[in-house]
Amino acid sequence: MNNKEEILKRSRNSKRDEGMEFVENKGRTIGFRALCVIFIFIVLFNLFMGKRSDEVSALFWAYLAFESIPKYKFTHEKAYLVTTIFGIIASLASLLNFILTSLR
């Protein structure tokens, strides 16, 4: 019984607010979905206009790659590792294309 009270006391004294964590995670999920929609719109619009989308692609793939790293470390699911590796490669390739086309 003493152990239960001690755990409850530590939980109450903790600076961590689970409600705030929930809201922040919900916001991240909504933000990521909005990012995806805007990314797809920009890429399709640029494709229609005959322009490249290397800048936004570099940002999108970097975000996706680095978001997958802690997920892989926690779950050890190969899909997150593949996403990380592919995302880093795609981000670097897009960044390199952006730099090279900008310098022409």
C-alpha distances in whole Angstrom, upper triangle without the diagonal:
4,5,5,7,9,10,11,13,14,16,17,19,20,24,24,25,24,27,29,29,29,32,34,33,35,38,38,39,41,43,43,45,47,48,49,51,53,53,55,57,59,59,61,63,64,65,67,69,69,67,64,61,60,58,56,55,54,52,50,50,49,46,45,45,43,40,40,39,36,36,37,35,32,33,36,38,42,43,41,43,46,46,45,48,50,49,50,53,54,53,55,58,58,58,61,63,62,64,67,68,67,70,72
4,5,5,6,9,10,10,12,14,15,16,18,22,22,24,24,26,29,28,29,32,33,33,35,38,38,39,41,43,43,45,47,48,49,51,53,53,55,57,58,59,61,63,64,65,67,69,69,67,64,60,59,57,55,55,54,51,50,50,48,45,45,45,42,40,40,39,35,35,37,35,32,33,36,39,42,43,41,43,46,46,45,48,50,49,50,53,54,53,55,58,58,57,60,62,62,63,66,67,66,68,71
4,5,5,6,9,10,11,12,14,15,16,20,20,22,21,24,27,26,27,30,31,30,33,35,35,36,39,40,40,42,44,45,46,49,50,50,52,54,55,56,58,60,61,62,64,66,66,64,61,57,56,54,52,52,50,48,47,46,45,42,41,41,39,37,36,35,32,32,33,31,28,30,33,35,38,40,38,39,43,42,41,44,47,45,46,49,50,49,51,54,54,54,57,59,58,59,62,64,63,65,68
4,5,5,6,9,10,11,12,14,15,19,19,20,19,22,24,23,24,27,28,28,30,33,33,34,36,38,38,40,42,43,44,46,48,48,50,52,53,54,56,58,59,60,62,64,64,62,59,56,55,53,50,50,49,46,45,45,44,41,40,40,38,35,35,35,31,31,33,31,27,29,32,34,38,39,37,39,42,41,40,44,46,44,45,49,49,48,51,53,53,53,56,58,57,58,62,63,62,64,67
4,5,5,6,9,10,10,12,14,18,18,19,19,22,24,24,25,28,29,29,31,33,34,35,37,38,39,41,43,44,45,47,49,49,51,53,54,55,57,59,60,61,63,65,65,63,60,57,56,54,51,51,50,47,46,46,45,42,41,42,39,37,37,36,32,33,35,33,30,31,35,37,40,41,39,41,44,43,42,45,48,46,47,50,51,50,52,55,54,54,57,59,58,59,62,64,63,65,68
4,5,5,6,9,10,11,12,16,17,18,19,22,23,23,24,27,28,28,30,32,33,34,37,38,38,40,42,43,44,47,48,48,50,52,53,54,56,58,59,60,62,64,64,62,59,55,54,52,50,50,48,46,45,45,43,40,40,40,37,35,35,34,31,31,33,31,28,30,33,35,39,40,37,39,42,41,40,43,46,44,45,48,49,48,50,53,53,52,55,57,56,57,60,62,61,63,66
4,5,5,6,9,10,10,14,14,16,15,19,20,20,21,24,25,25,27,29,29,31,33,34,35,37,39,39,41,43,44,45,47,49,50,51,53,55,55,57,59,60,61,58,56,52,51,49,46,46,45,42,41,41,39,37,36,37,34,32,32,31,27,28,30,27,24,26,30,32,35,36,34,35,39,38,37,40,42,41,41,45,46,44,46,50,49,49,52,54,53,54,57,58,58,60,63
4,5,5,6,9,10,13,13,14,14,17,19,19,20,23,24,24,26,28,29,30,32,33,34,36,38,39,40,42,44,44,46,48,49,50,52,54,55,56,58,60,61,58,56,52,51,49,46,47,46,43,41,42,40,37,37,37,35,32,33,32,28,29,31,29,26,28,31,33,37,37,35,37,40,39,38,41,43,42,42,46,47,45,47,50,50,49,53,55,54,55,58,59,58,60,63
4,5,5,6,9,12,13,14,15,18,19,20,21,24,25,25,27,29,30,31,34,35,36,38,39,40,42,44,45,46,48,50,50,52,54,55,56,58,60,61,62,59,57,53,52,50,47,48,46,43,42,43,41,38,38,39,36,33,34,33,30,30,33,31,28,30,33,35,39,39,37,39,42,41,39,43,45,43,43,47,48,46,48,51,51,50,53,55,54,55,58,59,58,61,64
4,5,5,6,10,11,13,14,17,18,18,20,22,23,23,26,27,28,29,32,32,33,36,37,38,39,42,43,43,46,47,48,49,51,53,54,55,57,58,59,56,54,50,49,47,44,45,43,40,40,40,38,35,35,35,32,30,31,30,26,27,30,27,25,27,30,33,36,36,34,35,39,38,36,39,42,40,40,44,45,43,45,48,48,47,50,52,51,52,55,56,55,57,60
4,5,5,9,8,10,10,13,15,14,16,19,19,20,22,24,25,26,28,29,30,32,34,35,36,39,40,40,43,44,45,46,49,50,51,52,54,56,56,54,51,47,47,44,42,42,41,38,37,38,36,33,33,33,31,28,29,28,25,25,28,26,23,25,29,31,34,34,32,34,37,35,34,38,40,38,38,42,43,41,43,46,46,45,48,50,49,50,53,54,53,56,59
4,5,8,9,9,11,13,15,15,17,19,20,21,23,25,26,27,29,30,32,34,35,36,38,40,41,42,44,45,46,48,50,51,52,54,56,56,58,55,53,49,48,46,43,44,43,39,39,39,38,34,35,36,33,30,32,31,27,28,31,29,26,29,32,34,37,37,34,37,40,38,37,40,42,40,41,44,45,43,45,48,47,47,50,52,50,51,55,56,55,57,60
4,6,9,10,13,15,16,16,19,20,21,22,24,26,26,28,30,31,32,35,36,36,38,40,41,42,44,46,46,48,50,51,52,54,56,57,58,55,52,49,48,45,43,44,42,39,39,39,37,34,35,35,32,30,32,31,27,28,31,29,27,29,32,34,38,38,35,37,40,38,37,40,42,40,40,44,44,42,44,48,47,46,49,51,50,50,54,55,54,56,59
4,5,8,10,13,13,13,16,18,18,19,21,23,23,25,27,28,29,31,33,33,35,37,38,38,41,43,43,44,47,48,49,50,53,53,54,51,49,45,44,42,39,40,39,35,35,36,33,30,31,32,28,26,28,27,23,25,27,25,23,26,29,31,34,34,31,33,36,34,33,36,38,36,36,40,41,39,41,44,43,42,45,47,46,47,50,51,50,52,55
4,6,10,12,11,11,15,16,15,17,20,20,21,23,25,25,27,29,30,30,33,35,35,36,39,40,40,42,44,45,46,48,50,51,52,49,46,43,42,39,37,38,36,33,33,34,31,28,29,30,27,25,27,26,23,24,27,25,23,26,29,31,34,34,30,32,35,33,32,35,37,34,35,38,39,37,38,42,41,40,43,45,43,44,48,49,47,50,53
4,6,9,8,8,11,13,12,14,16,17,18,20,22,22,24,26,27,28,30,32,33,33,36,37,38,39,42,43,43,45,47,48,49,46,44,40,39,37,34,35,34,31,30,31,29,26,26,27,24,22,24,23,20,21,24,22,20,23,26,28,31,30,27,29,32,30,29,32,34,32,32,36,36,34,36,39,39,38,41,43,41,42,46,47,46,48,51
4,5,5,6,9,10,11,12,14,15,17,19,20,21,22,25,26,27,29,31,31,32,35,36,37,38,41,42,43,44,46,47,48,46,44,40,39,37,34,35,34,31,30,31,29,26,27,28,25,23,24,25,21,22,25,24,22,24,28,29,32,31,28,30,33,31,30,34,35,32,33,37,37,35,37,40,39,38,42,43,42,43,47,47,46,49,51
4,5,5,6,9,10,10,12,14,15,16,18,20,21,23,24,25,27,29,30,31,33,35,36,37,39,40,41,43,45,46,47,45,43,39,38,36,33,34,33,30,29,30,29,25,25,27,24,21,23,23,20,20,23,22,20,22,25,26,29,28,26,28,31,29,28,32,33,31,32,36,35,34,36,39,38,38,41,43,41,43,46,47,46,49,51
4,5,5,6,9,10,11,12,14,15,17,18,20,21,23,24,26,27,29,30,32,33,34,36,38,39,40,42,44,45,46,44,42,38,38,36,33,34,33,30,29,30,29,25,26,28,25,22,24,25,22,22,25,25,22,24,28,28,31,30,27,30,32,30,30,33,34,32,33,37,36,34,37,40,38,38,42,43,41,43,46,46,46,48,51
4,5,5,6,9,10,10,12,14,15,16,18,20,21,22,24,26,26,28,30,31,32,34,36,37,38,40,42,42,44,41,39,36,35,33,30,31,31,27,26,28,27,23,24,26,23,20,22,23,20,21,24,24,22,24,27,28,30,29,26,29,31,28,28,32,32,30,31,34,34,32,35,37,36,35,39,40,38,40,43,44,43,45,48
4,5,5,6,9,10,10,12,14,15,16,18,20,21,23,24,25,26,29,30,31,32,34,36,37,38,40,41,42,40,38,34,34,31,29,29,29,25,24,25,24,20,21,22,20,17,19,20,17,17,21,20,18,20,23,24,27,25,23,25,28,25,25,28,29,27,28,31,31,29,32,35,33,33,37,38,37,38,41,42,41,44,46
4,5,5,6,9,10,11,12,14,15,17,18,20,21,23,24,26,27,29,30,32,33,35,36,38,39,40,42,40,37,34,34,32,29,29,29,26,24,25,25,21,21,23,21,18,19,21,18,17,21,21,19,20,24,24,26,25,22,26,28,25,25,29,29,27,29,32,31,30,33,35,34,34,37,38,37,39,42,42,42,45,47
4,5,5,6,9,10,11,12,14,15,16,18,20,21,22,24,26,27,28,30,32,33,34,36,37,38,40,38,36,32,32,30,27,28,28,25,23,25,24,21,21,23,21,18,20,22,20,19,23,23,21,23,26,26,28,26,24,27,29,26,26,30,30,27,29,32,31,29,32,35,33,33,37,37,36,38,41,41,40,43,46
4,5,5,6,9,10,10,12,14,15,16,18,20,21,22,24,25,26,28,30,31,32,34,36,37,38,35,33,30,30,27,24,25,25,22,20,22,21,17,18,20,18,15,18,19,17,17,21,21,19,21,24,24,26,25,22,25,26,23,23,27,27,24,26,29,28,26,29,32,30,30,33,34,33,34,38,38,37,40,42
4,5,5,6,9,10,10,13,14,15,17,19,20,21,23,24,25,27,29,30,31,33,35,36,37,35,32,29,29,27,24,24,24,21,19,20,20,16,16,18,16,13,15,17,15,14,18,18,17,18,21,21,23,21,19,22,23,20,20,24,25,22,24,27,26,25,28,30,29,29,32,33,32,34,37,37,37,40,42
4,5,5,6,8,10,11,12,14,16,17,18,20,21,23,24,26,27,29,30,32,33,35,36,34,32,28,29,27,24,24,25,22,20,21,21,17,17,20,19,15,17,20,18,17,20,21,19,20,23,23,25,22,20,24,25,22,22,26,26,23,25,29,27,26,29,31,29,30,34,34,33,35,38,38,37,40,43
4,5,5,6,8,10,10,12,14,15,16,18,20,21,22,24,26,27,28,30,31,32,34,32,30,26,27,25,21,22,23,19,18,20,20,16,16,19,18,15,17,20,18,18,21,23,21,22,25,24,26,24,21,24,25,22,22,26,26,23,25,28,26,24,28,30,28,28,31,32,30,33,36,35,35,38,40
4,5,5,6,9,10,10,12,14,15,16,18,20,21,22,24,25,26,28,30,31,32,30,28,24,24,22,19,19,20,16,15,17,16,12,13,16,14,11,14,16,15,14,18,19,18,19,22,21,23,20,18,21,22,18,19,22,22,19,21,24,23,21,24,26,24,25,28,29,28,30,33,33,32,35,37
4,5,5,6,9,10,11,13,14,15,17,19,20,21,23,24,26,27,29,30,31,29,27,24,24,23,19,19,20,17,15,17,17,13,13,16,15,12,14,17,16,14,18,20,18,19,21,20,22,19,17,20,21,17,18,22,21,19,21,24,22,21,25,26,25,25,29,29,28,31,34,33,33,36,38
4,5,5,6,9,10,11,12,14,16,17,18,20,21,22,24,26,27,28,30,28,27,23,24,22,19,20,21,18,15,18,18,15,15,18,18,15,17,20,19,18,21,23,22,22,25,23,25,22,20,23,24,20,21,24,23,21,23,26,24,22,26,27,25,26,30,30,28,31,34,33,33,36,38
4,5,5,6,9,10,10,12,14,15,16,18,20,21,22,24,26,27,28,26,24,20,21,19,16,17,18,14,13,15,16,12,13,16,16,13,16,19,18,18,21,23,22,23,25,24,25,22,20,22,23,19,20,23,22,19,21,24,21,20,23,25,22,23,27,27,25,28,31,30,29,33,35
4,5,5,6,9,10,10,12,14,15,16,18,20,21,22,24,25,26,24,22,19,19,18,14,14,16,13,10,12,13,10,9,13,13,10,13,16,16,15,18,20,20,20,22,21,21,18,16,19,19,15,16,19,18,15,18,20,18,17,21,22,20,21,24,25,23,26,29,28,28,31,33
4,5,5,6,9,10,11,12,14,15,17,18,20,21,23,24,26,24,22,19,20,19,15,15,17,15,12,14,16,13,12,16,16,14,15,19,19,18,20,23,22,22,24,22,23,19,18,21,20,17,18,21,20,17,20,22,20,19,23,24,21,23,26,26,25,28,30,29,29,33,34
4,5,5,6,8,10,11,12,14,15,16,18,20,21,22,24,22,21,18,19,18,14,15,17,14,12,15,16,13,14,17,18,16,18,21,21,20,23,26,25,25,27,25,26,22,21,24,23,19,21,23,22,19,21,23,21,19,23,24,21,22,26,25,24,27,29,28,28,31,33
4,6,5,6,9,10,10,12,14,15,16,18,20,21,22,20,18,15,16,14,10,11,13,10,8,11,13,10,11,14,15,13,16,19,20,19,22,24,24,24,26,24,24,21,19,21,21,17,18,20,19,15,18,20,17,16,19,20,17,18,22,22,20,23,25,25,24,28,29
4,6,5,6,9,10,10,12,14,15,16,18,20,21,19,17,14,15,14,11,11,13,11,8,11,13,11,10,14,15,14,15,19,20,19,21,24,24,24,25,22,22,19,18,20,19,15,17,19,17,14,17,19,16,15,19,19,17,18,22,21,20,23,25,24,25,28,30
4,5,5,6,9,10,11,12,14,15,16,18,20,18,17,14,17,16,12,13,16,14,11,14,16,14,14,18,19,17,19,22,24,22,24,27,27,27,28,26,26,22,21,24,22,19,21,23,20,18,21,22,19,18,22,22,19,21,24,23,22,25,27,25,26,29,30
4,5,5,6,9,10,10,12,14,15,16,18,16,15,12,14,13,10,11,14,12,10,14,16,14,14,18,19,18,20,23,25,24,26,29,29,29,30,28,28,24,23,25,24,20,21,23,21,18,20,22,18,17,21,21,17,19,22,21,19,22,25,23,23,27,28
4,5,5,6,9,10,11,12,14,15,16,14,13,9,11,11,7,8,11,10,7,10,13,12,12,15,17,16,18,21,23,22,24,27,27,27,28,26,25,22,21,22,21,17,18,20,17,15,17,18,15,14,17,17,14,16,19,17,16,19,22,20,20,24,25
4,6,5,6,8,10,10,12,14,15,14,13,10,13,13,10,10,13,13,10,12,15,15,14,17,19,19,20,23,25,24,25,28,29,28,29,26,25,22,21,23,21,18,20,21,18,16,19,19,16,16,19,18,15,18,20,19,18,22,23,21,22,26,26
4,6,5,6,8,10,10,12,14,13,13,11,14,14,11,12,15,15,13,15,18,17,17,20,22,22,23,26,28,27,29,32,32,32,32,30,29,26,25,27,25,22,23,25,22,19,22,22,19,18,22,21,17,19,22,20,19,22,24,22,22,26,26
4,6,5,6,8,10,10,12,10,10,7,11,11,8,10,13,13,11,14,17,16,17,20,22,21,23,26,28,27,29,32,33,32,33,31,30,26,25,27,25,22,23,24,21,18,21,21,17,16,19,18,15,16,19,17,15,19,20,18,19,22,23
4,6,5,6,9,10,10,9,8,6,9,10,8,8,12,12,11,13,16,16,16,19,21,21,22,25,28,27,28,31,32,32,32,29,28,24,24,25,23,20,21,22,19,17,19,18,15,15,17,16,13,15,17,15,14,18,19,17,18,21,22
4,5,5,6,9,10,10,10,9,12,14,12,12,16,16,14,16,19,19,19,22,24,24,25,28,30,29,30,33,34,34,34,31,30,26,26,28,25,22,24,25,21,20,22,22,18,18,21,19,16,19,21,18,17,21,22,19,21,24,24
4,5,5,6,9,8,10,9,13,14,12,13,17,17,16,18,21,21,21,24,26,26,27,30,33,32,33,36,37,36,37,34,33,30,29,31,28,25,27,27,24,22,24,24,20,20,22,21,17,19,22,19,17,21,22,19,20,23,23
4,5,5,6,5,6,6,10,11,11,12,15,16,15,17,20,20,21,23,25,26,27,30,32,32,33,36,37,37,37,34,33,29,29,30,27,25,26,26,23,21,22,22,18,18,20,18,15,17,18,15,14,18,18,15,16,20,19
4,5,5,6,7,8,11,14,13,13,16,17,17,18,21,22,22,24,26,27,28,30,33,32,33,36,37,37,36,34,32,29,29,29,27,24,26,26,22,21,23,22,18,18,20,18,15,18,19,16,15,19,19,16,18,21,20
4,6,8,10,11,15,17,16,16,19,21,20,21,24,25,25,27,29,30,31,33,36,35,36,39,40,39,39,37,35,32,32,33,30,27,29,29,26,24,26,25,22,22,24,22,19,21,23,19,19,22,22,19,20,24,23
4,6,9,11,14,16,15,16,19,21,20,22,25,25,26,28,30,31,32,35,37,37,37,40,42,41,41,39,37,34,33,34,32,29,30,30,27,25,27,26,22,22,24,22,19,20,22,18,17,20,20,17,18,21,20
4,7,10,13,15,15,16,18,20,20,21,24,25,25,27,30,30,31,34,37,36,37,40,41,41,40,38,36,33,33,33,30,28,29,29,25,24,25,24,20,21,22,19,17,19,19,16,15,18,18,14,16,19,17
4,7,9,11,12,13,15,17,17,19,21,22,23,25,27,28,29,31,34,34,35,37,39,39,38,36,34,31,31,31,29,26,27,27,23,22,23,22,18,18,19,17,14,15,16,13,12,15,15,11,13,16,15
4,6,8,9,9,12,14,14,15,17,19,20,21,23,25,26,28,31,31,31,34,36,36,35,33,31,28,27,28,25,23,23,23,20,18,19,18,14,14,15,13,10,12,13,9,9,12,12,9,11,14,14
4,6,6,6,9,10,11,12,14,16,16,18,20,21,22,25,27,27,28,31,32,32,32,30,28,25,24,25,23,20,20,21,18,16,17,16,12,12,13,12,8,10,12,10,8,12,13,11,12,16,16
4,6,5,6,9,10,10,12,14,15,16,18,20,21,23,26,26,26,29,31,31,30,29,27,24,23,23,21,19,18,18,16,13,14,13,10,9,10,9,5,6,9,6,5,9,10,9,10,14,15
4,5,5,7,9,10,11,13,15,16,17,19,20,22,25,25,26,28,30,31,30,29,28,25,23,24,22,19,19,19,17,14,14,14,12,9,11,11,7,7,10,9,6,9,12,11,11,14,16
4,5,5,6,9,10,11,12,14,15,16,18,20,23,23,24,27,28,29,29,27,26,23,21,22,21,17,17,18,16,13,14,15,11,9,12,12,9,9,13,12,10,13,15,14,14,18,19
4,5,5,6,8,10,10,12,14,15,17,19,21,21,22,25,26,27,26,25,23,20,19,19,18,15,15,15,13,10,11,11,8,7,10,9,6,8,11,10,10,13,15,14,15,18,20
4,6,5,6,9,10,11,12,14,16,17,20,21,21,23,25,26,25,24,23,20,18,18,17,14,13,14,12,9,9,10,7,4,7,8,5,5,9,9,8,11,13,14,14,17,19
4,6,5,6,9,10,11,12,14,16,18,19,20,22,24,25,25,24,23,20,18,19,18,15,14,15,14,10,10,12,10,7,10,11,9,8,12,13,11,13,16,17,16,19,21
4,5,5,6,9,10,11,12,15,17,17,18,21,22,23,23,21,20,18,16,17,16,12,12,14,12,8,10,12,9,8,11,12,10,11,14,15,14,16,19,19,19,22,24
4,5,5,6,9,10,11,13,16,16,16,19,21,21,20,19,18,15,13,14,12,9,9,10,8,5,7,8,6,5,9,10,9,10,13,14,14,16,18,19,20,22,24
4,5,5,6,8,10,11,14,15,15,17,19,20,20,19,18,16,13,14,13,10,9,10,10,6,6,9,8,5,8,11,10,10,13,15,14,16,18,19,20,22,24
4,6,5,6,9,10,12,13,15,16,18,19,19,18,18,16,13,14,14,11,10,12,12,8,9,12,11,9,12,14,13,13,16,18,17,19,22,22,22,25,27
4,6,5,6,9,11,11,12,15,16,16,17,15,15,12,10,11,11,7,7,10,9,6,9,11,10,9,13,15,14,15,18,19,19,21,23,24,24,27,29
4,5,5,7,10,10,10,13,15,15,15,14,13,11,8,9,9,6,4,7,7,5,6,9,9,8,11,13,13,14,17,18,19,20,22,24,24,26,29
4,5,5,8,9,10,12,14,15,15,15,15,13,10,10,12,9,7,10,11,8,8,12,12,11,13,16,16,15,18,20,20,21,24,25,25,27,30
4,6,7,7,9,11,12,13,14,14,14,13,9,11,12,9,8,12,13,10,11,15,14,13,16,18,18,18,21,23,22,24,27,28,28,30,33
4,6,5,6,9,10,10,11,10,10,9,5,7,9,7,6,9,11,9,11,14,14,14,16,18,19,19,22,24,24,25,28,29,29,32,34
4,5,5,6,9,10,10,11,11,11,7,7,10,9,6,9,12,11,11,14,15,15,16,19,20,20,22,24,25,26,28,30,30,32,35
4,5,5,6,9,9,11,12,12,9,10,13,12,10,13,15,14,14,18,19,18,20,23,23,23,26,28,28,29,32,33,33,35,38
4,5,5,6,8,8,10,10,7,9,12,10,10,13,15,14,15,18,19,19,21,23,24,24,27,29,29,30,33,34,34,37,39
4,5,5,5,6,7,8,5,6,9,9,9,11,14,13,14,17,18,19,20,23,24,24,26,28,29,30,32,34,35,36,39
4,6,6,8,10,12,9,9,13,13,11,13,16,16,16,19,21,21,22,25,26,26,28,30,31,32,34,36,36,38,41
4,6,8,11,12,10,11,15,15,14,16,19,18,19,22,23,23,25,28,28,29,31,33,33,35,37,38,39,41,43
4,5,9,10,9,10,13,13,13,16,18,18,19,22,23,24,26,28,28,29,31,33,34,35,37,39,40,42,44
4,6,9,8,8,11,12,12,14,16,17,18,20,22,22,24,26,27,28,30,32,33,34,36,38,39,40,43
4,5,6,7,9,10,11,13,15,16,17,19,20,21,23,25,26,27,29,31,32,33,35,36,38,40,41
4,5,5,6,8,10,10,12,14,15,16,18,19,21,22,24,25,27,28,30,31,33,34,36,37,39
4,5,5,6,9,10,10,12,14,15,16,18,20,21,22,24,25,26,28,30,31,32,34,36,37
4,5,5,6,9,10,10,12,14,15,16,18,20,20,22,24,25,26,28,30,31,32,34,36
4,5,5,6,8,10,11,12,14,15,17,18,20,21,23,24,25,27,28,30,31,33,35
4,5,5,6,8,10,11,12,14,15,16,18,20,21,22,24,26,27,28,30,31,33
4,6,5,6,8,10,10,11,14,15,16,18,19,20,22,24,25,26,28,30,31
4,6,5,6,9,10,10,12,14,15,16,18,20,21,22,24,26,27,28,30
4,5,5,6,9,10,11,12,14,15,17,18,20,21,22,24,26,27,29
4,6,5,6,8,10,10,12,14,15,16,18,20,21,22,24,26,27
4,5,5,6,8,10,10,12,14,15,16,18,20,21,22,24,26
4,6,5,6,8,10,10,12,14,15,16,18,20,21,22,25
4,5,5,6,9,10,10,12,14,15,16,18,20,21,23
4,6,5,6,8,10,10,12,14,15,16,18,20,21
4,5,5,6,8,10,10,12,14,15,16,18,20
4,5,5,6,8,10,10,12,14,15,16,19
4,5,5,6,9,10,10,12,14,15,17
4,5,5,6,9,10,10,12,14,16
4,5,5,6,9,10,10,12,15
4,5,5,6,9,10,11,13
4,5,5,6,8,10,11
4,6,5,6,9,10
4,6,5,6,9
4,5,5,7
4,5,5
4,6
4
